Structures are given as structure tokens and as C-alpha cells.
Amino acid sequence: MLRGDPMMVLLNRGFAFLRQQPSLATRRQYAVVLVLFAAMAIAVMTWWSDIRLGRSDVMTGWTLLVCIMLLLLLGVRRRLVIAATMLRFGSVSTWTQIHLYTGLFAMVVYGFHVPGIIANGILESWLSIVFVSTSASGVLGLWMSRTIPRRLSRLEDQPIFGQIPTKRQTLTNEAETLVDQTGRDASSAVLRDFYQHHAKDFLKNRRGLLYLIHPTMNRRKELLDDLKTLDRYLDPVHRKPAGRLAGIIRVKDDLDYQFALQLRLRGWVIVHAFLSVALVMLTAAHVLIVTRVVG
């Protein structure tokens, strides 16, 4: 077969297409289509089992169990980073996508397995509540993982969570040194009074619970407006340290903002992990009881 043969050209193009790495958008489209086909298959098999007076709940139950076990693999993957690297189990991004779309498919299967959302019975009702809660936390985590990094990327400095307290203390020390070095004249007294009665608590203390729930720039704007108002009472020599103090206030507010958003992500991980463990334990108990009853 010659190189210019149309069949050879078609084969070469086909192999070239297979060697290409699909984009993230393309992989998502493939995954959505796959989930839709799998959901349609579950719907057809459930319908076929019901019209033949079969046990569709057994089929959907085992399918749901497989999904839950597969969802646990992401957690195992993160805890076996070294082994995964050595054995090339795939990237974390790939496993995250598997986790996401398997979770969506599991929610569909659950809808067929428990049409009333909350099952009857004490164990079954608690299992339903935990499954729905875990699914809801997963959807929330998906939204947070898409929005919070985008909001954090708008800031100039992006320290890791463990570095934020150290950076806060560094800013407080710098502000203390800055105010102490201003001197003892009238302008220095104005700047020192502002720091002692307004900025000091803001720089030294952590933000309250309401701020962690809904971080805003209100306190930052108040302090900067008050400092700007004092500008007419400062001589040219002390306006420079006042400007530096304003910069420290901005950086401290940015750190507080990052702390609040990163704390959300860390809190979500803990809650989702706790719900996942509870889900596995209740599922194991449910499977044990059902297998003894059904045989």
C-alpha cells in the first residue's frame, strides 16, 4: 500500500488523533456523555427488572455499593502519593474527575434505589440521610473548589495556610516598630493614637466568626478612611509612615481574607471525610443485613 493511498492517509490521521492528548473540556464532555449513557442503562435495567417482577433494588444496590467503593479510591490515592507515583496510578486531576463523575452517577443510581429519597427503617433512614448529606457536601465542595481558588488568585501574595499566622505577626511587629520610630512631636502623637485605639486590635487579633462566615472589607475601609482623615494633621515627614501603615492594614486584611477562604476548604474536607466514613460504615452494616436476608 503506497503512502499516497487514501486508506493509508486515513489510517495515519486516525493514529495521529489517538495520540493526541484531549483537552480538559473534551474530557469533561466525554465524561458527561458516559454518565448519561450509564444512567440510561440503569433506568432501562431497572424498568426491565420491574416488569419481569425481579429485584431491581438488588441490582441498583450492588451498583451503588461499587460506586461508593470507587469513590473511596480518591482518598486512598491521596494517601498513597509515593506509591501512586512509583506505580503510575494516574494524576490527582484524573482521579478527581473520576471521583466527580462517579459521584454524579451514584446520585442517579441512588434515585432509582430509593425513589422516596429517605428510606424506611432506622438504619436505612440514617443511611439515606448520610448519603444525601455526603452528596450535598460533594456538590458544595465542587462549587467551592471552582470559586475559591479564583478569588484567591486575585490577591498579590498567596501564602499557604500554615504561613498566614507568621505573616500576621510579622506585620504586627513592623507596625509596632514603625509607630515607635515616629518620634514624640504632635504629628507622631496623632499617628500613635490612631494605632493604639484603632489599628492595633485589628492587626493583633484574629477576625470573628461572622467574618469567617462572610468576609468583607468593611473594617479595612473604615480604618483606611480614618487614616486618610488624619492626613491633614500630619506633617510631610509623618505622611510616609502613615502610608506604610495603610499598606500594612491592606496586607493584613488580605491575609485575613485568605485565611477565611482557605479555612472553608479545610473545614469542608474534614466534614466530607467524616460523612464519607459514616457512609461506608452504615453501608457495610446495610449490606451485611441485606445479604443475610436475601441470601
N, C-alpha and C positions, 0 to 999 in steps of 0.2 A: 504494500500500500504506500503510495507516494505521499510526500509531505504536503503537496498541494491538494491532496484528495479531500473533498468536503467532509467525509466521515472522520478523517484524521484531525482536521481542523476543529470539528465539533467535539471530538474527544479531548483534544488539548485544552479547549476552552472549558470543558466540564471539569477536568482535573485542576485547572487554574482556579476555578470557582471554589472547589472543595478545599484547596489550600489556603484560601483567603480566611482571615480571622473576622468573623462577623462583628459588627458594631454592637454597642450596648443596646441601642434602640432595636436593632434587628433581633437580638437575643430575647429581648422582652416581648416582641411580637410573637416569636416562636413559642415562648413560654405561655403566653396568653392563649394562643390557639390550642396548644397541648392541653391546658387546663380545661378549656371549653369542650374539647373532644372527650376528655376523661369524664367530665361532668355529664355530658350527654350519654356516655356509655353507662355510667352508674344509673342514670334515670331510666334508660331502656332496660337494663338488667333488673332494676327494682320493679318496674312495671311488668316485665315478663314473669318474674317470680311470683308477683301478687296474683296475676290472672291464672297461674297454674297452682295456686294455693300453696306456694312454697314459703320459706322463711327468708324473706328479703332482709329482715333485721339482722340475721346472722351474717349474711353477705356484707351488708354495709358496716356491721360491727367489726368484722375482721379487717375490712378495708380501712376503717377508721383507726384501728389499732396499728396497722402498718404505717399509716401516715404519722401517727404520734411518735412511733419509734424512729421514723426517718427524721422527724423534726428535732429529735434529741441529738442527732448527729452533728448539728451545727455547734452545740455546746461542747460535745466531745472533740470536735475539730479544733475549737479554740483552746482546749486544754492539752491538746497533743500537737502543739505547734512544731516542736522539733521533729517528732515522728512523721508528721504530715509533710514537712519539708524534705525529709530523707526519702520517704516513700512516695512523694509527689501525689498526694491525695487531691490536689487542686487548690486554687487560691481561695482566700477567705471570701472574696467577692463572689466567686462562683457558688460557694456553699450558702452564702447569704441569699442569692437568688433562688437556689433550690429550697431553702427554708421558707422564703416568702411565698412562692407559688405552691409549694406543698401545703402550707398553712391555708391558703385560699381554697385549695381543693378539699382539704379536711373540713373546712366550714361547710362546703357544699354537701359532702358526704354526711356530715352531722345533721344537716337539714332533712335528709332522707331517712336517717336512722332514728331521729327524734323529731317528728313533724311538729310536735307541740312546744319545741324549744326546751322546755323544762320537763324532764321525765317524771314518772310516778315512782313512789318508793323513796325511802330515806336515803339510801346510798346512791340510787340513781339520780335523785334530785340534786344532791350535793355534787355529784359528778357533772351534771348538766350545768350547774351554777359555775363550777370551777372551769369547765371547758369554755363557756361563754365569756367568763371573765378573762381567761388566758387569751382567747381570740381577740377580745376588745383591747387588751393591753398590747397585743401584737400589732393591731391596726394603729393604735396610738403611737407605738414605737416607730412604725413606718413613717408616720407623719412627722414625728419629732426628728428622725434621722434625715429627713429631707429638708426640713426648715431650719433647724438649729445650726447646723454647720454653715448654712448660707448666711445666717445672721452674724455668726462669729467671724466669718471671713471679711466682713465689712470693717472690722477693727484693725488697727495697725499692728499692735502687739497681740500675739495669740499664745500665751504660755499654757503649759499643761496644767491640769487641775492641782497637782501637788505643789507647783511653784507659786501659786497665787498668794498663799499666806506670807511667804517670804518676801514677795514683791510688795505686798501691802506694808509690811514692817519697814522695808527699805524706804518707801515713800514717806512714812510717818517720821522716820529718823531724819530724812532730808528736810522735811518741813520744819521740824524742831530746830535743826541746825540753821536753816535759813532765817527763821524768826529771831533766834538768839544773836545772829550776826548783824542785825539791822541797826544796832546802836540803841541810844537812850533818849533821843530827841522826840519832839512832838509827832513827827511822821511815823517814827518807829513805834510809838505808843499806840497809834491808830491801827497799824498793821498787826501788832502784837495782841491788841484787844480783840480784833476780828478773829485771829487764830484761836485764842483761848476760849472765846464764847461761842464760836460758830464752827470753824473748820476742824478743830482738834477732835471733837467727838466723831465727826464724820470720817476722819482719817484713821482714827484708832479703833473704832468699834465696827463690828460686822452689822450688816443690814438685817432688818427684822424679817419675820415670817411673811408679812404681806408683800414685801419687796421680792422675796424669793419666789412667791407665787406669781406675782405680776411686776416684774422690774420696770421702773420708769426712770426718766431723767429729771423728775421734779425737784428733788433735793439738790442735784447738781446745778440746775438752773437758778435756784434760789441763792445758793452760795456765790455763784459767779455774778449774779445781778447785784448782790450786796457788796461784793468786792469791787465791782465796777463803779458803784455809787461812791465808794471811799476814794476813788481815784483823785477827786478834786481836793482831798485833804492831804494827799501825798506829794512830796516834792519829787523832782525828776530822779533823784538818786534812789528813792524807795519804790518808784514805779516798776523798776526792773525786777526786784524780788517779789513784788506783788504779782507781776505777770508770771513769774515762775511758780508761785503758789497756785495761781489759777490753773497752770498746766498740771501741777500735781493733783489738784482736785479732779481734773478731767481724767487723768490716768487712773486714779483710784476708783472713779465711777465706772470706767471701762472694765476694771478688774472685778468689781462687784457684779457687773452685768455678765461677764464671762463665768464667774463663779455660780451665779444663779442658773444660767442655761446649762452649764456642764453638770451641775448638781441634779438637774432634771433628768438628764440622760443616765447618770449613775443611779439615781433613785428608780428610774424605770427598769433598768437592768436587774436590780435587786427584786423588785416586785414581780417582774415577768419570770425570773428564775424561781422565785418562791411558788408562784402559781403553777409553773411547769412541773416542779417536783410534786406538788399536791396532786396535779392531774395524773401523773404517772402512778402514784401510789393508789389513788382511787380507781384508776383504770385497771391496775393489776388485781385489785380486790374484786372489781366487777367481772373481769374475765374469769377469775377463779370460780366465782359463784355460778356464772352462766355456763361454763364448761361442765360443771358438775350437774347442773340441772338438765342441760340439753344432752350431755353425754358426748 
